[in-house]
């Protein structure tokens, strides 16, 4: 009896909690995932720490051991978005078969595969677009990081392309605004407006390809 009790204690670990199964997500990751899911379904303001704890199957106090508040979870979502949005997109399949890629294809063609590989980003996009209208923190963050910073970054990229003779001379600031407006519209239509419905990824890819070709046709260098 004593040996069995000691074995059970060893399996539970020093804290008395059951040992984590190899490959199982850490509790902090489970809290993050549950919060994103609930914020997308119920809204940020209508989701409580108690709701998140219940979804994970832990006590409220366990949530606070990892996140000091619901706002801290929102900060973690912002941090996650930044690591994903400003990371290089994966190349689209068959991209290597094209003799020469364009900056428009490089910046757009990988989006569907990025979303397929990061389904949590669909939920986060839904949160950002729906909550910004009544949450000042989300609206201010979105404006600063994904409108102002996004336009400035894209403008600099397009200016380099013009100087390198890869796209025709144009008002790069206006082009950046138009290009990013399309990207926002694409995200909204594909993953926010139709949120919760089956995603027709083939149709999304076809529509995206048509837009890429339009940008490429309109902005071919004069020498081509």
N, C-alpha and C positions, 0 to 999 in steps of 0.2 A: 504493500500500500504506500509506503514511504517512497519507494523507488519510482512508482508511477506518478506520484505527486511531484517529485523533483523533475521527472522527465517533462511533465506538462508545463512546469514553470520555466524550464529551459527553452521549450518550444515557443512560449509566449514572449520571451525576451525580458530584459531587465525592467522595462516599464510596466510589465504585466499585461500589455496588449498583445494580441495574436501576431506572430511573425508575418511579415509581408511575403506573399507568394512571389517567387522569382518572375520578373517581367510585369508584375502588377504595378499600376501607377501609384506614385506617392500620394499621400493624403492631400497635399497642397495642390497637386495637379487635378485630383478629383474635385476639389472645391472649386478650382478655376473653371473646369469644364461644366460643372453643375451650375455655376453662376452665369456663365455665358448662355447656357441653354435656357435658364429661367429668365434672364434679362431679355432674351429674344422672344420668348413666349408671352411673358407677363408684363414686361417693361421694367426698367431699372427701379423706378420709384415704388412700384407695387411688389417688388421682391424684397423680402427681409432676410436677415442672416439666419433666422429660424427656418425659413423656407429652404435655404441653401443647405443647412445642416441636415434637414430632413431628407433632402434629395440624395445626399452623400451617405446618409445612415450613421451620422455621428452627432455628438452633443454640440450645442452652440459654442460652448467653451473651447471645443477642439478647433472650431473655425478660427476663433480669435488667437489661437496659438500660432496660426500661420498668416493671418491677415488681421490687422488691428481694427479694421472697419470695412464697411461696404465700399467706401471711397478708395480704400487701399486695393480692393479687388479691381475697381475701375482703372486705377493707375496701372495695375498689372496687365489689363487688357490693352491700354494705350502702349505699353512697352512691347507687348507681343505684336501688336499691329505694326509698330515701327520696324521690328526685326524682319517682318515678312514683306511689307510694302516696299521698303528701300533695299531689299536684297535683289540680286539679279534674277530675272525670270528664267525658268528652265527653257531650253530651246524647244520649239515645236517639232513634232516628228516630221521627218523628211526635209527639215530645214537645210541639212547639209547637201541636199540634191540641187538646191538652187545655186546658179552660178555666182550670184551676188545678192546679198541680203540688203534690205533698206533699214533705216533706223525705225521706220514705222512698223515694219514686220518684227524687228527685234523687240520693240516695246509693247506690241499687242498680241502677237501670235501665241505667246506662251501663257496668256491669261487663263484660258480654259483648263489647261493642264495644271496650272498653279492652283486653281480652285478645286479641281478634282483631288489633288494631293493634300489640300488643306481645307477639308469640309467645315472646320470650325470658323474659317474666315467668312463663309456664307452667313453664319449666325452673327458674327461680329459686324459685318457690313449692314445687316438688318438693324442691329442695335444702334449703330452710328446714325444711319439715315432716319430712323423713326424717333430716336430720343433727342436729337439735336434741336428739335423745335421747342422743347420745353425744359431742357437741361443745359444750363449755361456752361458747365464745365465741358460737356461733350461738344457743344457748338463751338466754343472758343478753341478747343483742341483741334477739332476738325478744320476750322478756318485757318489756323496757324500752320498746322503740319501738312494738310492735304490740299489746301487751296493755295495759300501764299507760298509755302515752301515747295509744293508740287509744281506750281507755275514757274517759279524761279529756277528750279532744277531743270525742268523741261526746256525752258527758254535757253539756258546755257548749253544744253545738249544740241538743240537745233541751231544755235549760233555756230557752234563748232562744225556742224554738218555743212552749213552754208559756206563757211570759210574754207572747208576742205573740198568744196565743189561737189558734194554728194547730193545736195538738194539745191534747187534754184533759189536765188536771192529773194527774200521776202521779209515781211514784218514778223520777225521771229517771236516777238511778244504776243502778237495777235494769233499766230499759229499755235503757240503753246497753250493759250487760253482755249482755242477751238479744240485742239487735240485732247486736252484734259477734260473739257466739257463732254466730249464724246465718251471718254473713259468712265466718267461719273454716270452718264446716262446708261452706258452698257451695264455697269455694276447694278444700278438701280433697277433697270428693266429685268435683268437676268436673275438677280439674286435677292431683290427686295420686293419689288412690285408683285412678283410671282412666288414670293416666299411661302414655303409649305406645299407647293405643288411639285409634281415630278418635273425634274429639269431635263429638257430636251437638249442635251449637250451637242448633238450633231447639228441642230438648227442654230445654236449659238455660234458654233465654229464656222458655219457657212456665212452667217451674217457678219461675223468678225472679219472673215477673209474678204468679203466684198468691200468693207470699209478700208481695210489695208490697201487693197488695190486702188481704191479711189484716191487715197493720200499719195500713193506711189505715182499714179498717173498725173495728178495735178502738180506734183513737185519734182518731176524728173529734171535733172540738170540740163541746161541748154545744149550741151554737147552731145547728149544721148539721143 
